């Protein structure tokens, strides 16, 4: 009986040796509106799927979302609400598409913040996106 138990234990040990775990890495990401304008919607695209972040006022952070990975430069679509004098307002949508991700390392785990910085300069609205680890 003892030989049978030892044999089964050895068999299970040898069969499971060398098998990789199937854990899936993911990145927790949130967006920070660090600009002068209300962020109506922010969408980052990873593997063809759009991850939508909610509207954010100036200085606000979104809740975290899990993404499979990120690069330092990702495809994104940013919609801003621009207010003018006398209650006139309009929406501006900016599409950012990287040329390629050659030479960039995938960010596959951890917590990150996508900083959205918008400023008006010389009559043009400039948008800057950076990814920072928390």
N, C-alpha and C positions, 0 to 999 in steps of 0.2 A: 504494500500500500504506500509506504514511504517512497519507494522507487518510482511509483506512478506519479505521485505528487511532484517529486523533483524533476522527473522527465517532462511533465506538463509545464512546470515553471521555466525550465530551460528552453523548451520549444517556444513559449510565448516570448521570452526574452530575446531569442535569436530572430524570431519573425518580426518583432517590432524594432530591432536595431537597424538604424540607417534610414528609417522612414522619416520624411520631413513633415513638419507640422504644417497644416494648411491655414495658418493665420493670415488674414488679409490686412495689409497695412492701409491706413487712411490718414488723411490730414484733416485736422479741425481748423476751419477758417471762419473768420468774421470780418466784417467791413467797418472801417471807421471813416466817417465823413469829416474830413479835416479841411473842408473848403468853405467858400462864402455862399454857396447856393444849396438849396434843398436837393437831396438825392432822391429822385422819385423811384428809380429802380436801377439795380445793378445786377447784371447777369454775367457770370464767368462760365465759359464753355470748356469742358474737359471730356475727351473721348466722344465728342459729338453731342453730349448731353448738357443742356443749360441749367445751371444752378442759380436760382433767383434769390436775391437778397431784398428785404423789404425797404420801404421808404425810410430815409433818415434825415432828420434835421441837422443843422450845423453842429458839429461836435459829438454827435451820437454814434454809438456802436450797435451793430446788428447782433442777433444771437449767433452762436456757432452753428456751422453746417459741416457735415462730413463729406469730403471729396476724395476720390481715389488717389489723386496726386496733383501737384502744381508744378509749374516752371516759374522762373523769375519773371517771365513775360508770357502772359496767357491771352487768349482771345476773350474779349469782354465787350459788353455793350452797356454804356452808362447814360441814363436819362436824368437831366437836371431841370429844375424849375427856376426860370429866370424871371425875377420880378422887376418891373420898371415903375416909373412914377405914375401916380393916379390909378393905381390898381390894375395897370396893364401887365400881363404876364404871358410867357410862352415857354414851351418845353424845347429843350435841345438834346438830341441824342447823338452820342459820340461812339463810334465803333472802332475798337483797337484790335488789329490783327497782326500778330508777329510774322515776320518773313519766314522764319523757321526756328527750331529749337536745337539746332546742331551745336554740340559742345556744351549745352546746358545740362545740369544735373537735375533729375527729377527730385522734387521734395515729396517724400512718401510717408513721413510720419511727423508728428509734433503738432503744436498749436501756432497758428500764424494769423496776422492781421494784414488785410489789404488796405493800405492807406490811400484814400482818394483825396487829392488836393486840387482844388479849382480856384483859379484867380483870373481876374479880368485885367489885361494889360494891353495898352495901345488899341483899345476897342475890340480886342479879341479875347475869347475865353480859352484859357489854357487848362488842360487836365493832366495831372501827373499821378501815376499809380506806382506804388512800391509795396513790396511784400516784406514784412518784418516778423521775426520769430518772437514769440512771447516767452 
